[in-house]
Amino acid sequence: MNHWLQLLLEQIRETGWLQWVAVFFGVAEVLLAKRNNVLLYPAGLIGTLLSIVLLLEVKLYAETLLNIYYIVISIYGWWFWAKKRNKPAVPITYADKKDWLITLLITFGGWLVLYLVLKNFTPSNVPVWDAFVSASAWAGTWLLTRRKIENWLVLNLSNLFAVPLLFYKNLPLFALLTLFLFVVAIFSYFDWKKIYQQQGKTNSSP
């Protein structure tokens, strides 16, 4: 245990300022998402752009692609969440069968495609691991943009595998951020369920 703690502290001491800034915006993004606040997207865009630079340095290519995807999906999500004139904001709902089908296709289809790309076209030494973390995160983010409660469950599946991967790649702050996101996602899941119930009471009131 002491060995791992010393290794973590050593990694943190050697962490550059860019990783600190990226983590700051990552924390801001998840806290805003927990509060169901649309400002999560501009915060996420800044953190994502910085993360791309850092991930390329350690040759996590699928994670880099994931962050490029985050940029695209964040712009889409920002637009999707925004209030349109004379229309209410998109409500929080549970995923239906169609949503789950798309989620599974993104997860396992994306995993296979990313693995083949990493295996055959990059020097990645963790193609299976890197590919799964990214593909499952793609799926969870898609559910988030659709305001589906289950997005937190799928994102936490990705987080669960991402933490040891990031430690292995000597990105301790990113690993700790992901661990933090894992905990926040648990609370966010229950917060969104409460919001969903409140929406039902509002809609049913005379």
C-alpha positions as YAML, in Angstrom:
chain: A
units: angstrom
residues:
- id: 1
  name: MET
  ca: [0.00, 0.00, 0.00]
- id: 2
  name: ASN
  ca: [2.83, 2.39, 0.88]
- id: 3
  name: HIS
  ca: [4.49, 1.60, -2.43]
- id: 4
  name: TRP
  ca: [1.38, 2.58, -4.40]
- id: 5
  name: LEU
  ca: [0.89, 5.72, -2.33]
- id: 6
  name: GLN
  ca: [4.49, 6.79, -2.89]
- id: 7
  name: LEU
  ca: [4.14, 6.10, -6.60]
- id: 8
  name: LEU
  ca: [0.99, 8.22, -6.74]
- id: 9
  name: LEU
  ca: [2.61, 11.11, -4.88]
- id: 10
  name: GLU
  ca: [5.65, 10.92, -7.16]
- id: 11
  name: GLN
  ca: [3.42, 11.01, -10.24]
- id: 12
  name: ILE
  ca: [1.51, 14.01, -8.90]
- id: 13
  name: ARG
  ca: [4.73, 15.92, -8.14]
- id: 14
  name: GLU
  ca: [5.83, 15.38, -11.74]
- id: 15
  name: THR
  ca: [2.49, 16.49, -13.20]
- id: 16
  name: GLY
  ca: [2.64, 19.53, -15.48]
- id: 17
  name: TRP
  ca: [0.39, 22.59, -15.35]
- id: 18
  name: LEU
  ca: [-1.54, 21.55, -18.45]
- id: 19
  name: GLN
  ca: [-2.90, 18.45, -16.75]
- id: 20
  name: TRP
  ca: [-3.93, 20.54, -13.71]
- id: 21
  name: VAL
  ca: [-5.88, 22.98, -15.90]
- id: 22
  name: ALA
  ca: [-7.53, 20.16, -17.86]
- id: 23
  name: VAL
  ca: [-8.58, 18.48, -14.62]
- id: 24
  name: PHE
  ca: [-10.01, 21.75, -13.27]
- id: 25
  name: PHE
  ca: [-12.34, 22.09, -16.24]
- id: 26
  name: GLY
  ca: [-13.17, 18.38, -16.03]
- id: 27
  name: VAL
  ca: [-14.32, 18.81, -12.43]
- id: 28
  name: ALA
  ca: [-16.33, 21.90, -13.40]
- id: 29
  name: GLU
  ca: [-18.01, 19.97, -16.20]
- id: 30
  name: VAL
  ca: [-19.18, 17.07, -14.06]
- id: 31
  name: LEU
  ca: [-20.45, 19.32, -11.24]
- id: 32
  name: LEU
  ca: [-22.44, 21.34, -13.76]
- id: 33
  name: ALA
  ca: [-23.81, 18.13, -15.28]
- id: 34
  name: LYS
  ca: [-24.85, 16.96, -11.82]
- id: 35
  name: ARG
  ca: [-26.80, 20.20, -11.41]
- id: 36
  name: ASN
  ca: [-28.40, 19.68, -14.83]
- id: 37
  name: ASN
  ca: [-26.76, 22.95, -16.00]
- id: 38
  name: VAL
  ca: [-26.14, 23.53, -19.72]
- id: 39
  name: LEU
  ca: [-22.85, 25.32, -18.93]
- id: 40
  name: LEU
  ca: [-21.31, 21.86, -18.55]
- id: 41
  name: TYR
  ca: [-20.69, 21.96, -22.30]
- id: 42
  name: PRO
  ca: [-18.41, 25.03, -22.61]
- id: 43
  name: ALA
  ca: [-16.45, 23.85, -19.55]
- id: 44
  name: GLY
  ca: [-16.17, 20.41, -21.09]
- id: 45
  name: LEU
  ca: [-14.99, 21.76, -24.43]
- id: 46
  name: ILE
  ca: [-12.05, 23.56, -22.82]
- id: 47
  name: GLY
  ca: [-11.03, 20.55, -20.76]
- id: 48
  name: THR
  ca: [-11.38, 18.25, -23.75]
- id: 49
  name: LEU
  ca: [-9.12, 20.30, -26.00]
- id: 50
  name: LEU
  ca: [-6.41, 20.28, -23.35]
- id: 51
  name: SER
  ca: [-6.84, 16.56, -22.75]
- id: 52
  name: ILE
  ca: [-6.27, 15.75, -26.42]
- id: 53
  name: VAL
  ca: [-2.77, 17.20, -26.22]
- id: 54
  name: LEU
  ca: [-1.93, 15.18, -23.10]
- id: 55
  name: LEU
  ca: [-3.39, 11.89, -24.35]
- id: 56
  name: LEU
  ca: [-1.46, 12.05, -27.60]
- id: 57
  name: GLU
  ca: [1.75, 12.40, -25.61]
- id: 58
  name: VAL
  ca: [1.16, 9.05, -23.85]
- id: 59
  name: LYS
  ca: [-0.16, 7.30, -27.00]
- id: 60
  name: LEU
  ca: [-3.71, 6.71, -25.78]
- id: 61
  name: TYR
  ca: [-5.13, 6.99, -29.27]
- id: 62
  name: ALA
  ca: [-8.65, 5.72, -28.60]
- id: 63
  name: GLU
  ca: [-8.92, 8.13, -25.68]
- id: 64
  name: THR
  ca: [-7.82, 10.89, -28.04]
- id: 65
  name: LEU
  ca: [-10.52, 9.90, -30.53]
- id: 66
  name: LEU
  ca: [-12.96, 9.82, -27.62]
- id: 67
  name: ASN
  ca: [-12.11, 13.40, -26.78]
- id: 68
  name: ILE
  ca: [-12.52, 14.49, -30.39]
- id: 69
  name: TYR
  ca: [-15.92, 12.80, -30.22]
- id: 70
  name: TYR
  ca: [-16.61, 14.73, -27.01]
- id: 71
  name: ILE
  ca: [-16.05, 17.98, -28.88]
- id: 72
  name: VAL
  ca: [-18.58, 17.05, -31.56]
- id: 73
  name: ILE
  ca: [-21.14, 15.59, -29.14]
- id: 74
  name: SER
  ca: [-20.74, 18.54, -26.76]
- id: 75
  name: ILE
  ca: [-21.63, 20.98, -29.50]
- id: 76
  name: TYR
  ca: [-24.61, 18.81, -30.39]
- id: 77
  name: GLY
  ca: [-25.59, 18.42, -26.74]
- id: 78
  name: TRP
  ca: [-25.32, 22.15, -26.13]
- id: 79
  name: TRP
  ca: [-27.69, 22.79, -29.00]
- id: 80
  name: PHE
  ca: [-30.02, 19.93, -27.92]
- id: 81
  name: TRP
  ca: [-30.25, 21.17, -24.33]
- id: 82
  name: ALA
  ca: [-30.77, 24.81, -25.23]
- id: 83
  name: LYS
  ca: [-34.24, 26.24, -24.86]
- id: 84
  name: LYS
  ca: [-35.90, 27.00, -28.15]
- id: 85
  name: ARG
  ca: [-38.32, 29.89, -28.52]
- id: 86
  name: ASN
  ca: [-41.78, 28.92, -27.29]
- id: 87
  name: LYS
  ca: [-40.54, 25.44, -26.39]
- id: 88
  name: PRO
  ca: [-39.56, 24.00, -22.98]
- id: 89
  name: ALA
  ca: [-36.16, 22.47, -22.32]
- id: 90
  name: VAL
  ca: [-35.77, 18.79, -23.14]
- id: 91
  name: PRO
  ca: [-36.98, 16.79, -20.09]
- id: 92
  name: ILE
  ca: [-35.06, 14.05, -18.30]
- id: 93
  name: THR
  ca: [-36.41, 10.59, -19.19]
- id: 94
  name: TYR
  ca: [-35.54, 6.91, -18.98]
- id: 95
  name: ALA
  ca: [-34.01, 5.16, -22.00]
- id: 96
  name: ASP
  ca: [-36.41, 3.07, -24.09]
- id: 97
  name: LYS
  ca: [-35.64, -0.04, -26.17]
- id: 98
  name: LYS
  ca: [-34.47, 2.02, -29.13]
- id: 99
  name: ASP
  ca: [-32.11, 4.03, -26.91]
- id: 100
  name: TRP
  ca: [-30.63, 0.83, -25.46]
- id: 101
  name: LEU
  ca: [-30.18, -0.70, -28.90]
- id: 102
  name: ILE
  ca: [-28.23, 2.36, -30.04]
- id: 103
  name: THR
  ca: [-26.25, 2.32, -26.79]
- id: 104
  name: LEU
  ca: [-25.24, -1.32, -27.26]
- id: 105
  name: LEU
  ca: [-24.33, -0.73, -30.91]
- id: 106
  name: ILE
  ca: [-22.13, 2.21, -29.96]
- id: 107
  name: THR
  ca: [-20.47, 0.27, -27.14]
- id: 108
  name: PHE
  ca: [-19.69, -3.04, -28.83]
- id: 109
  name: GLY
  ca: [-19.50, -1.82, -32.41]
- id: 110
  name: GLY
  ca: [-17.24, 1.02, -31.36]
- id: 111
  name: TRP
  ca: [-15.12, -1.33, -29.25]
- id: 112
  name: LEU
  ca: [-14.50, -3.65, -32.21]
- id: 113
  name: VAL
  ca: [-13.73, -0.85, -34.67]
- id: 114
  name: LEU
  ca: [-11.42, 0.98, -32.28]
- id: 115
  name: TYR
  ca: [-9.61, -2.22, -31.35]
- id: 116
  name: LEU
  ca: [-8.93, -3.10, -34.99]
- id: 117
  name: VAL
  ca: [-7.71, 0.42, -35.72]
- id: 118
  name: LEU
  ca: [-5.45, 0.52, -32.67]
- id: 119
  name: LYS
  ca: [-4.13, -2.99, -33.28]
- id: 120
  name: ASN
  ca: [-3.32, -2.49, -36.94]
- id: 121
  name: PHE
  ca: [-2.50, 1.19, -37.36]
- id: 122
  name: THR
  ca: [-1.01, 2.44, -34.07]
- id: 123
  name: PRO
  ca: [1.78, 1.43, -31.66]
- id: 124
  name: SER
  ca: [-0.73, 1.17, -28.78]
- id: 125
  name: ASN
  ca: [0.18, -1.44, -26.15]
- id: 126
  name: VAL
  ca: [-3.33, -1.46, -24.62]
- id: 127
  name: PRO
  ca: [-5.68, -1.70, -27.65]
- id: 128
  name: VAL
  ca: [-8.43, -3.80, -26.02]
- id: 129
  name: TRP
  ca: [-8.48, -1.75, -22.82]
- id: 130
  name: ASP
  ca: [-8.23, 1.64, -24.51]
- id: 131
  name: ALA
  ca: [-10.90, 0.73, -27.06]
- id: 132
  name: PHE
  ca: [-13.44, -0.44, -24.47]
- id: 133
  name: VAL
  ca: [-13.04, 2.61, -22.23]
- id: 134
  name: SER
  ca: [-13.61, 4.91, -25.19]
- id: 135
  name: ALA
  ca: [-16.51, 3.01, -26.78]
- id: 136
  name: SER
  ca: [-18.47, 2.73, -23.52]
- id: 137
  name: ALA
  ca: [-17.85, 6.42, -22.84]
- id: 138
  name: TRP
  ca: [-19.16, 7.25, -26.33]
- id: 139
  name: ALA
  ca: [-22.37, 5.41, -25.49]
- id: 140
  name: GLY
  ca: [-22.78, 7.08, -22.10]
- id: 141
  name: THR
  ca: [-22.18, 10.52, -23.55]
- id: 142
  name: TRP
  ca: [-24.79, 9.91, -26.23]
- id: 143
  name: LEU
  ca: [-27.32, 9.08, -23.50]
- id: 144
  name: LEU
  ca: [-26.28, 12.22, -21.63]
- id: 145
  name: THR
  ca: [-27.01, 14.43, -24.63]
- id: 146
  name: ARG
  ca: [-30.46, 12.83, -24.84]
- id: 147
  name: ARG
  ca: [-31.00, 13.48, -21.12]
- id: 148
  name: LYS
  ca: [-31.47, 9.81, -20.31]
- id: 149
  name: ILE
  ca: [-31.07, 8.88, -16.64]
- id: 150
  name: GLU
  ca: [-29.09, 5.74, -17.45]
- id: 151
  name: ASN
  ca: [-26.24, 7.78, -18.93]
- id: 152
  name: TRP
  ca: [-24.65, 7.80, -15.46]
- id: 153
  name: LEU
  ca: [-24.63, 3.99, -15.31]
- id: 154
  name: VAL
  ca: [-22.97, 3.59, -18.70]
- id: 155
  name: LEU
  ca: [-20.46, 6.35, -18.03]
- id: 156
  name: ASN
  ca: [-19.51, 4.68, -14.76]
- id: 157
  name: LEU
  ca: [-18.85, 1.42, -16.59]
- id: 158
  name: SER
  ca: [-16.30, 3.35, -18.65]
- id: 159
  name: ASN
  ca: [-14.90, 5.10, -15.56]
- id: 160
  name: LEU
  ca: [-14.43, 1.78, -13.79]
- id: 161
  name: PHE
  ca: [-12.01, 0.59, -16.47]
- id: 162
  name: ALA
  ca: [-10.46, 4.00, -17.13]
- id: 163
  name: VAL
  ca: [-9.01, 4.57, -13.65]
- id: 164
  name: PRO
  ca: [-6.39, 1.78, -13.73]
- id: 165
  name: LEU
  ca: [-5.62, 2.53, -17.39]
- id: 166
  name: LEU
  ca: [-4.78, 6.15, -16.62]
- id: 167
  name: PHE
  ca: [-2.59, 5.20, -13.66]
- id: 168
  name: TYR
  ca: [-0.81, 2.71, -15.91]
- id: 169
  name: LYS
  ca: [-0.15, 5.52, -18.41]
- id: 170
  name: ASN
  ca: [1.22, 7.83, -15.68]
- id: 171
  name: LEU
  ca: [-1.68, 10.29, -15.76]
- id: 172
  name: PRO
  ca: [-2.44, 10.34, -12.02]
- id: 173
  name: LEU
  ca: [-4.56, 13.49, -12.00]
- id: 174
  name: PHE
  ca: [-6.70, 12.16, -14.81]
- id: 175
  name: ALA
  ca: [-7.08, 8.90, -12.90]
- id: 176
  name: LEU
  ca: [-8.10, 10.72, -9.71]
- id: 177
  name: LEU
  ca: [-10.48, 12.91, -11.72]
- id: 178
  name: THR
  ca: [-12.06, 9.80, -13.21]
- id: 179
  name: LEU
  ca: [-12.40, 8.29, -9.74]
- id: 180
  name: PHE
  ca: [-14.07, 11.52, -8.64]
- id: 181
  name: LEU
  ca: [-16.38, 11.34, -11.67]
- id: 182
  name: PHE
  ca: [-17.28, 7.79, -10.70]
- id: 183
  name: VAL
  ca: [-18.45, 8.90, -7.26]
- id: 184
  name: VAL
  ca: [-20.26, 11.98, -8.59]
- id: 185
  name: ALA
  ca: [-22.03, 9.89, -11.22]
- id: 186
  name: ILE
  ca: [-23.53, 7.70, -8.50]
- id: 187
  name: PHE
  ca: [-25.05, 10.74, -6.78]
- id: 188
  name: SER
  ca: [-26.03, 12.27, -10.13]
- id: 189
  name: TYR
  ca: [-28.00, 9.17, -11.05]
- id: 190
  name: PHE
  ca: [-30.19, 9.57, -7.98]
- id: 191
  name: ASP
  ca: [-30.42, 13.36, -8.43]
- id: 192
  name: TRP
  ca: [-31.72, 12.89, -11.98]
- id: 193
  name: LYS
  ca: [-34.27, 10.35, -10.74]
- id: 194
  name: LYS
  ca: [-35.58, 13.00, -8.31]
- id: 195
  name: ILE
  ca: [-35.77, 15.57, -11.11]
- id: 196
  name: TYR
  ca: [-37.67, 13.05, -13.23]
- id: 197
  name: GLN
  ca: [-40.19, 12.48, -10.42]
- id: 198
  name: GLN
  ca: [-40.61, 16.23, -9.94]
- id: 199
  name: GLN
  ca: [-41.26, 16.62, -13.65]
- id: 200
  name: GLY
  ca: [-44.01, 14.01, -13.37]
- id: 201
  name: LYS
  ca: [-45.64, 15.86, -10.48]
- id: 202
  name: THR
  ca: [-45.49, 19.15, -12.38]
- id: 203
  name: ASN
  ca: [-47.01, 17.61, -15.51]
- id: 204
  name: SER
  ca: [-49.79, 15.96, -13.52]
- id: 205
  name: SER
  ca: [-50.73, 19.07, -11.55]
- id: 206
  name: PRO
  ca: [-53.91, 20.93, -12.71]
...
